[in-house]
Amino acid sequence: MKRPLLLCLRLATGTIFIAASIDKIIHPAAFAQIVYNYQVLPNGMINPIAIVLPWIELAMGVLLLAGIWLPGAALLSVCLFLTFFGTLVFNLARGLNVHCGCFTTSPADSPQTTWYVIRDSLFLILGISLCYQVFRRRNG
């Protein structure tokens, strides 16, 4: 039972990260604007993050789908999901309704921060489950 569960968790998480990376890679300027709108980074970090983060998401997704370097990829997925979730909750608490930029950089995608928080909490649970299964398999 553990192997099919791990495979499903890997495929789901990897697919999420690959899907999330594509539009950001294609439209780095639009993604930089989204990162800026979060108002959590110094201005000098916005462009580097907007350029590098989607490639990290893509690489991590590929590693998860391929089953390579699973401990690192699983742990990084939890860290990223936690960061995304935390910044959304932080902005919701500040009363800012930001476009998350998760799967599209299109400004036509209206911000619905509460929905993004719910969805990202499910992604975080998925990532934690994946991490648990990967490390459980390694230690048991």
N, C-alpha and C positions, 0 to 999 in steps of 0.2 A: 504494500500500500504506500510505503514511503516514496518509492521511486516515481510512480505515476503522479503523486501529489507534488513532488519536487519539480518534475517536468512541467506540469501545468503552471506552477508558480513562476518558474523560469520563463516559460513562453509568454505568459501574460505580462510579467514585468518588463521583459525585453521588448515586447511589442509596444508597450506604452511608451517606453523611452525612445524607441526608434521613431514612432509616430510623432512624438512631441518634438523631436529634433529637426525634422525635415523642413517645415516652414520657417523655422528660426534660421536655419543654415541658408535658405534661399533668400530670406529678407532680413539681413542683420541690422539694417538701420531701423526698421520697424520694431524689431525686438529690442534694440537699444532704447527706443522711446518707451516701450513697456517697462523695461528695467528701471528707467528714470522715474516713471510714474509711481513706482513702489515707494520712492523716497526713503530708501534704507541704505543706499551706498553713496560714498563720496563720488562726485562727478568724474573724477579721474579713473574710477574703477568700472564705470558703466559700460564703455565701449569694449574693454578687454573681456569683461564677463559676458557681454552679449555675443562676442565672437567665439569665445572658448567653450562656454557652457553647452551650447547645442552639440558641439563635436564630442564633448565628454558624454553627453546623453546618448549619442549615436554609438560611440565605441562601447559604452557600457551595455546598451541594448544588444549589440552584436555579440559581445562576450557572453551575455546571459543566454541568448538563443543558441549559441554554439556550445555552451557548457564549459567555457574556458575561464580560468581564474575566478571561479565561483565565490570563494570567500570574500575577495576584494570587491567584486562587482556587487554582491549581495549587500555587503556593508555600505558601500557607496550609495546604493539605491536607497537604503534607509536614511542615510544622511541627507541625500537630496530631497527625498519625499518629506522629511522632517523640516528641512529648510523652507521648502515651498509652502507646506502647511503653516509653518510658523509665521512666514511673512504675510500670508493671507489673513490669518487670525489677527496679527498685529495691525494690519490696515483696517480690518473690520472694526477692531476696538477703537481705532482712531477716527472712525466714521468715514473712511475713504473707500469708495466702491471702485476698485481697480479691475482692469481687464487682466486676467491672469497670464495670458500669452502662452498657455500650456500647449495647445495644439494648433493654434493659428495666431498670426500677427495681425490679422485683418481688423481694422478699426470698426468694421460693421458688426463684429461680434460684441454684443452689448455686455457690459460688466454685470455680473450677478455674483458678487463675492460670497454670499451665503451658500449658493449652490456649489461654487468652487471649493469652499471649505469642506462641505459634506463629501464631495467627490475625492478631494485630496486626502481626507481622513480614511477613506476606503483604500486609496492607493498606499497610504502609510501602513495600514493593516496588512495589505498584500506584501509590501516590502519587508515588514517585520516577520511575517509568516515565512517568506522565502529565506530570510537570514537565519531564522530559527531552524528551518529544515536543513540548510546547508551546514551549519555548525553542529547540529545534532548528528548528521550523517558522518561528519569528520571525526566526532568524538565518540561515536557509538557504533 
